Amino acid sequence: MEMNETVGKILSYGDCCDHCLGRFFGKRGHGLTNDERGSAVRTARAVAENLPFEPFTGTCWVCGNFFETIAVWAERAIAAMEGIEYTTFLVGCRVPPLISESEEMVWSDLSLADPEPIKSEINREVGKAVSAITGKDVDFKKPDIVLLLDLARDEVDVQISPLFFYGRYRKHERGIPQTHWDCRACRGAGCEKCNFTGKQYQDSVEELIGRPVIALFFAKNAVLHGAGREDIDARMIGTGRPFILEVVAPKRRTVDLASVEDAINRSAAGRVAVTLMRWSERAEVETLKSSKAHKKYRILVEVEGALSAEEFANALKTLKGVTIYQRTPERVAHRRADKVRERRVLDIEYAGVQDGRFIAEILGEAGLYIKELVSGDQGRTHPSLAEILQRPAHVTSLDVLQVGGTREGE
């Protein structure tokens, strides 16, 4: 009796289709579609109250008979995905406020305990129709494509999920930043200073890796997420720097990583080289960027005045295992918080002479500023090699040899 009374009260707002009527009890029990449930409660009320059974034939005051257009929306969705490679998909929707407000008013007025939102049924029914036609599966967690049905505009927006792969890159040429930099003068708009390119530097590691990737995957963009970054004037050699490349909106998804690696290395030959190890996912990006890996460097040091190799080597030894106090260097003060950081020199050793300058190799904790460890940065870094030698010293070239371990994924 209580159910029949509730059905009567719902219908007093205006006639509604079986989908919407059934959805007001959508979470009560299983085994029936909302359409079937709506027809059942309509029939049960008519029988219980000895009323003539009148199937719904008009215009639903809640949805405006949306569910009669499921096949139309399915065809729109399939057309929107044309030319895109995918295995799984998910349907979402934007419902006009009036529809949501109408059903929510009934929920509130009648204190309904088991209603299902119209968005859920639309997503499910259109998803079933698309799956039946295409043979593709719905994936609620990691779909290749998300289809957004915009009921107000009668349009389907397609969101292509990105792809991610993990590897290590080596940068053999100095003067290349890790990621794209907008021109400082025009902030990317294009001006005479940047030759109307909008870029401060004409190439970056990100772009040298990304260009062939964009072409292979028919992607919109490619974004490099690195485990830290080297200075523009430093090379990244040795085992390479771990990175994850995010392939944005790829229309092609099944590309062999070996062929991707080959395309990148041919395109960026002599400048950047990569070793691609495996596919990745978004959750790993944050792990990679927040990792605190040790780093090993090889530097060329110029010291003012006469100094023997033995004196230089002995000075280096005094820094081994020492905690260094570094106030944010002047050269990065415009983009880093001004504070004093404590970092250890894990290992440091003399490695020879080149062109009248000393070679040193340093293993340091993540965040150790190597150039300032040598120069002292006008007293902002203590102790420093210049302080120990009691004479000016500075780095003339820097190479990163190793970031973290050498095993896959480190």
C-alpha positions as CSV (number, residue, x, y, z in Angstrom):
1,M,0.0,0.0,0.0
2,E,2.8,2.4,0.8
3,M,4.4,1.8,-2.6
4,N,1.2,2.5,-4.4
5,E,0.6,5.7,-2.4
6,T,4.1,6.9,-3.3
7,V,3.6,6.1,-7.0
8,G,0.3,8.1,-6.9
9,K,2.1,11.0,-5.3
10,I,4.9,10.9,-7.9
11,L,2.4,10.9,-10.8
12,S,0.5,13.8,-9.2
13,Y,3.5,16.0,-10.3
14,G,2.8,15.1,-13.9
15,D,2.9,12.0,-16.0
16,C,6.4,10.5,-16.4
17,C,7.8,7.7,-18.5
18,D,8.5,4.2,-17.1
19,H,12.2,4.9,-17.1
20,C,11.8,7.9,-14.8
21,L,9.0,6.4,-12.7
22,G,11.1,3.3,-12.1
23,R,14.2,5.3,-11.4
24,F,12.5,6.9,-8.3
25,F,12.8,3.3,-6.8
26,G,16.0,2.5,-8.8
27,K,18.1,1.3,-5.9
28,R,15.4,-0.9,-4.4
29,G,16.2,-4.4,-5.5
30,H,17.9,-5.8,-8.5
31,G,17.0,-7.8,-11.7
32,L,14.8,-5.2,-13.4
33,T,15.6,-2.2,-15.6
34,N,14.2,1.1,-14.5
35,D,11.9,0.8,-17.6
36,E,10.6,-2.6,-16.4
37,R,10.3,-1.4,-12.8
38,G,8.4,1.7,-13.8
39,S,5.9,-0.4,-15.8
40,A,5.5,-2.8,-12.9
41,V,4.8,-0.3,-10.2
42,R,2.4,1.6,-12.6
43,T,0.5,-1.7,-13.2
44,A,0.5,-2.7,-9.5
45,R,-1.0,0.6,-8.5
46,A,-3.8,0.3,-11.1
47,V,-4.6,-3.2,-9.9
48,A,-4.5,-2.3,-6.2
49,E,-6.7,0.8,-6.5
50,N,-9.0,-0.7,-9.2
51,L,-8.0,1.9,-11.7
52,P,-7.9,1.4,-15.5
53,F,-4.4,0.7,-16.6
54,E,-3.0,3.4,-18.7
55,P,0.4,2.9,-20.2
56,F,2.5,6.0,-20.6
57,T,2.1,7.6,-24.0
58,G,2.6,11.4,-23.5
59,T,5.6,13.5,-22.8
60,C,7.6,12.8,-19.6
61,W,7.7,15.9,-17.4
62,V,11.1,14.8,-16.0
63,C,13.2,13.8,-19.0
64,G,11.2,15.0,-22.0
65,N,11.2,11.4,-23.4
66,F,15.0,11.3,-23.6
67,F,15.1,7.6,-23.4
68,E,13.4,7.3,-26.8
69,T,16.6,8.8,-28.3
70,I,19.1,6.3,-26.8
71,A,19.9,4.9,-30.3
72,V,20.4,8.4,-31.7
73,W,22.9,9.3,-28.9
74,A,24.7,6.0,-29.4
75,E,25.2,6.7,-33.1
76,R,26.4,10.3,-32.2
77,A,28.9,8.8,-29.8
78,I,30.2,6.3,-32.3
79,A,30.5,9.0,-34.9
80,A,32.5,11.2,-32.5
81,M,35.0,8.3,-31.9
82,E,35.6,7.8,-35.6
83,G,39.3,7.7,-36.4
84,I,40.3,7.0,-32.8
85,E,41.8,3.7,-31.7
86,Y,40.3,2.4,-28.5
87,T,39.5,-0.8,-26.7
88,T,37.4,0.5,-23.8
89,F,35.2,3.5,-23.2
90,L,33.0,5.1,-20.6
91,V,29.9,7.3,-21.1
92,G,29.2,10.4,-19.0
93,C,26.7,13.2,-19.5
94,R,25.9,16.8,-18.8
95,V,22.2,17.1,-17.9
96,P,20.3,20.4,-18.1
97,P,19.7,21.8,-14.6
98,L,15.9,21.7,-15.0
99,I,15.9,17.9,-15.3
100,S,18.1,17.3,-12.3
101,E,16.2,19.8,-10.2
102,S,12.8,18.3,-11.2
103,E,13.7,14.8,-10.0
104,E,15.5,16.1,-6.9
105,M,12.4,18.1,-5.9
106,V,10.4,14.9,-5.9
107,W,13.1,13.1,-3.9
108,S,13.0,15.8,-1.3
109,D,9.3,16.4,-1.1
110,L,8.5,12.7,-0.7
111,S,11.6,11.7,1.3
112,L,12.5,9.0,-1.2
113,A,15.1,6.6,0.1
114,D,16.1,4.7,-3.1
115,P,16.2,6.9,-6.1
116,E,18.8,6.7,-8.9
117,P,20.0,9.9,-10.6
118,I,19.1,10.3,-14.2
119,K,22.7,10.7,-15.1
120,S,23.4,7.2,-14.0
121,E,20.7,5.7,-16.2
122,I,21.6,7.8,-19.2
123,N,25.3,6.7,-18.9
124,R,24.4,3.1,-18.5
125,E,21.8,2.9,-21.3
126,V,23.8,4.8,-23.9
127,G,26.9,2.8,-22.9
128,K,25.0,-0.5,-23.4
129,A,23.9,0.7,-26.8
130,V,27.4,1.8,-27.9
131,S,28.9,-1.5,-26.7
132,A,26.3,-3.5,-28.6
133,I,27.1,-1.8,-31.8
134,T,30.9,-1.5,-31.5
135,G,31.7,-4.7,-29.6
136,K,33.9,-2.6,-27.2
137,D,33.8,-2.8,-23.5
138,V,32.8,-0.3,-20.9
139,D,35.6,0.4,-18.3
140,F,34.7,2.3,-15.2
141,K,38.2,2.7,-13.9
142,K,40.6,3.3,-16.8
143,P,38.8,3.7,-20.1
144,D,40.6,4.6,-23.3
145,I,37.9,7.1,-24.2
146,V,35.3,9.1,-22.1
147,L,32.3,10.2,-24.1
148,L,30.5,13.2,-22.6
149,L,26.9,13.6,-23.8
150,D,25.9,17.3,-23.6
151,L,22.1,17.1,-23.6
152,A,21.6,20.9,-23.8
153,R,23.8,21.3,-26.9
154,D,22.9,17.9,-28.5
155,E,26.7,17.2,-28.9
156,V,29.1,14.5,-27.8
157,D,32.5,15.6,-26.5
158,V,35.3,13.0,-26.6
159,Q,38.1,12.9,-24.0
160,I,40.9,10.6,-25.0
161,S,42.8,9.2,-22.0
162,P,46.6,9.8,-22.1
163,L,49.2,7.1,-22.4
164,F,52.4,7.0,-20.3
165,F,55.7,5.3,-20.8
166,Y,58.8,5.1,-18.6
167,G,62.4,5.5,-19.7
168,R,65.7,7.3,-19.2
169,Y,67.1,10.0,-21.3
170,R,70.6,11.2,-22.0
171,K,71.3,14.8,-23.1
172,H,74.5,15.0,-25.1
173,E,74.3,18.7,-26.0
174,R,74.6,21.7,-23.6
175,G,72.2,24.6,-23.8
176,I,69.0,22.6,-24.0
177,P,66.4,22.9,-21.2
178,Q,64.5,19.9,-20.0
179,T,61.1,21.3,-20.9
180,H,59.6,24.0,-23.2
181,W,60.2,27.6,-22.0
182,D,58.1,30.5,-23.1
183,C,60.0,33.6,-24.3
184,R,60.6,35.8,-21.2
185,A,59.8,39.0,-23.3
186,C,56.5,38.0,-24.9
187,R,55.5,35.0,-22.6
188,G,54.9,32.8,-25.6
189,A,53.0,35.2,-27.8
190,G,55.9,35.7,-30.3
191,C,58.1,38.7,-30.7
192,E,61.3,39.9,-32.4
193,K,63.5,38.7,-29.5
194,C,62.4,35.1,-30.0
195,N,62.1,35.4,-33.8
196,F,58.3,35.1,-33.3
197,T,58.5,31.5,-32.1
198,G,57.3,32.3,-28.6
199,K,60.2,30.2,-27.2
200,Q,63.1,31.2,-25.0
201,Y,65.1,28.2,-26.3
202,Q,64.3,26.7,-29.7
203,D,64.5,23.1,-28.5
204,S,64.1,21.2,-25.3
205,V,64.5,17.6,-24.2
206,E,60.7,17.4,-24.0
207,E,60.3,18.6,-27.6
208,L,63.1,16.4,-29.0
209,I,61.5,13.4,-27.4
210,G,57.9,14.5,-28.0
211,R,57.9,15.4,-31.7
212,P,58.3,11.9,-33.0
213,V,56.0,10.5,-30.3
214,I,53.2,13.0,-31.3
215,A,53.6,11.9,-34.9
216,L,53.5,8.1,-34.1
217,F,50.5,8.3,-31.8
218,F,48.7,11.0,-33.7
219,A,48.6,12.8,-30.4
220,K,47.8,16.4,-29.4
221,N,50.9,16.9,-27.3
222,A,53.6,15.1,-25.3
223,V,54.6,16.2,-21.7
224,L,57.8,15.1,-20.1
225,H,57.8,14.4,-16.3
226,G,61.4,14.0,-15.1
227,A,63.0,12.8,-11.9
228,G,64.5,16.2,-11.2
229,R,66.2,18.3,-13.9
230,E,69.8,19.2,-14.9
231,D,70.9,22.8,-15.6
232,I,70.5,24.0,-19.1
233,D,74.3,24.2,-19.5
234,A,74.8,20.6,-18.1
235,R,74.8,17.4,-20.0
236,M,72.9,14.3,-18.8
237,I,75.1,11.3,-19.7
238,G,76.0,8.0,-18.0
239,T,72.9,6.0,-17.1
240,G,70.5,8.8,-18.0
241,R,67.7,10.5,-16.1
242,P,64.5,8.6,-15.4
243,F,61.4,10.2,-17.0
244,I,57.8,9.4,-17.8
245,L,56.4,10.8,-21.0
246,E,52.7,11.6,-21.0
247,V,51.2,11.2,-24.5
248,V,48.2,13.6,-24.6
249,A,45.0,12.6,-26.5
250,P,46.6,9.8,-28.7
251,K,44.3,8.7,-31.5
252,R,46.6,5.7,-31.9
253,R,47.4,3.5,-28.9
254,T,49.0,0.3,-30.0
255,V,52.5,1.4,-30.9
256,D,55.5,-0.9,-30.0
257,L,57.9,0.9,-27.6
258,A,60.9,-0.4,-29.4
259,S,59.8,1.5,-32.5
260,V,59.1,4.6,-30.5
261,E,62.6,4.4,-29.0
262,D,64.1,4.0,-32.4
263,A,62.1,7.0,-33.9
264,I,63.1,9.3,-31.0
265,N,66.8,8.3,-31.2
266,R,66.9,8.8,-35.0
267,S,65.1,12.2,-34.8
268,A,67.2,13.6,-31.9
269,A,70.5,11.9,-33.0
270,G,73.5,13.5,-31.3
271,R,71.5,15.7,-29.1
272,V,69.2,13.4,-27.0
273,A,69.0,9.6,-26.7
274,V,66.4,7.5,-24.8
275,T,66.1,4.0,-23.5
276,L,62.4,3.1,-23.1
277,M,61.7,0.4,-20.5
278,R,57.9,-0.1,-20.0
279,W,54.5,1.4,-20.1
280,S,53.5,3.5,-17.1
281,E,50.5,5.3,-15.6
282,R,49.5,8.6,-14.1
283,A,49.9,7.5,-10.5
284,E,53.6,6.8,-11.1
285,V,54.3,10.4,-12.2
286,E,53.9,11.8,-8.7
287,T,56.1,9.1,-7.3
288,L,58.8,9.8,-9.9
289,K,58.7,13.6,-9.3
290,S,58.8,13.3,-5.6
291,S,61.7,10.8,-5.5
292,K,64.8,11.9,-3.6
293,A,67.4,10.0,-5.6
294,H,71.2,10.5,-5.1
295,K,73.0,12.0,-8.1
296,K,76.5,11.6,-9.3
297,Y,78.3,14.4,-11.2
298,R,81.5,15.0,-13.1
299,I,82.7,18.6,-13.0
300,L,85.5,20.6,-14.5
301,V,86.8,23.1,-11.9
302,E,88.9,26.2,-12.5
303,V,90.8,27.5,-9.6
304,E,92.5,31.0,-9.4
305,G,96.2,30.9,-9.0
306,A,98.7,28.0,-9.0
307,L,97.5,24.8,-7.3
308,S,98.9,21.3,-7.5
309,A,96.7,18.3,-8.2
310,E,97.6,16.9,-4.8
311,E,96.4,20.1,-3.0
312,F,93.2,20.0,-5.0
313,A,92.6,16.3,-4.2
314,N,93.3,16.8,-0.5
315,A,90.8,19.7,-0.5
316,L,88.1,17.5,-2.0
317,K,88.7,14.8,0.6
318,T,87.8,17.2,3.4
319,L,84.3,17.5,1.9
320,K,83.6,13.7,1.8
321,G,80.7,12.8,4.1
322,V,80.2,16.4,5.2
323,T,76.8,18.1,5.6
324,I,76.7,21.2,3.5
325,Y,74.5,24.2,4.5
326,Q,73.2,25.9,1.4
327,R,71.1,29.0,1.3
328,T,69.1,29.2,-1.9
329,P,71.6,30.2,-4.6
330,E,71.3,33.6,-6.2
331,R,70.9,32.1,-9.7
332,V,67.6,30.3,-8.7
333,A,66.4,32.7,-6.0
334,H,63.7,34.1,-8.3
335,R,61.9,30.7,-8.5
336,R,62.8,29.0,-5.2
337,A,62.0,29.8,-1.6
338,D,64.8,31.5,0.2
339,K,65.9,29.1,2.9
340,V,68.9,27.1,4.1
341,R,69.0,23.4,3.0
342,E,71.2,20.7,4.5
343,R,72.6,18.2,2.1
344,R,75.4,15.6,2.4
345,V,78.3,15.0,0.1
346,L,78.2,11.2,0.0
347,D,81.4,10.8,-2.0
348,I,83.8,13.0,-3.8
349,E,87.1,12.3,-5.6
350,Y,89.8,13.7,-7.8
351,A,89.6,12.4,-11.4
352,G,92.4,14.1,-13.3
353,V,93.1,17.3,-15.3
354,Q,91.7,18.6,-18.5
355,D,92.8,21.7,-20.3
356,G,94.4,23.1,-17.2
357,R,91.3,22.5,-15.1
358,F,90.7,19.9,-12.4
359,I,88.2,17.1,-12.8
360,A,86.1,15.9,-9.8
361,E,83.4,13.4,-9.4
362,I,80.8,13.9,-6.7
363,L,78.0,11.8,-5.4
364,G,75.5,13.9,-3.5
365,E,72.1,13.8,-1.9
366,A,69.2,15.0,-4.0
367,G,69.0,18.8,-3.9
368,L,72.7,19.4,-3.4
369,Y,73.8,22.4,-5.5
370,I,77.1,21.4,-7.1
371,K,78.2,24.7,-8.6
372,E,77.7,26.4,-5.3
373,L,79.5,23.6,-3.4
374,V,82.5,24.6,-5.4
375,S,82.2,28.4,-5.5
376,G,80.6,29.0,-2.1
377,D,78.1,31.4,-3.8
378,Q,79.5,34.4,-1.9
379,G,79.2,32.7,1.5
380,R,75.7,31.3,0.9
381,T,77.1,27.7,0.8
382,H,79.2,26.5,3.7
383,P,81.6,24.7,3.7
384,S,82.6,25.0,0.0
385,L,85.7,24.1,-2.0
386,A,86.6,27.7,-2.5
387,E,86.5,28.3,1.2
388,I,88.7,25.3,1.9
389,L,91.2,26.3,-0.8
390,Q,91.0,30.0,0.3
391,R,90.8,31.1,-3.3
392,P,88.1,31.6,-5.9
393,A,87.0,28.4,-7.7
394,H,84.1,27.8,-10.1
395,V,82.6,25.1,-12.3
396,T,83.3,25.5,-16.0
397,S,81.3,22.5,-17.1
398,L,79.1,19.9,-15.4
399,D,77.8,16.5,-16.5
400,V,75.3,14.4,-14.6
401,L,76.4,10.8,-14.6
402,Q,73.8,9.0,-12.7
403,V,70.4,9.7,-11.1
404,G,69.2,7.1,-8.7
405,G,70.0,3.4,-9.4
406,T,70.6,1.7,-12.7
407,R,67.9,-0.9,-12.5
408,E,64.7,-0.5,-14.4
409,G,62.2,1.7,-12.5
410,E,64.7,3.3,-10.2
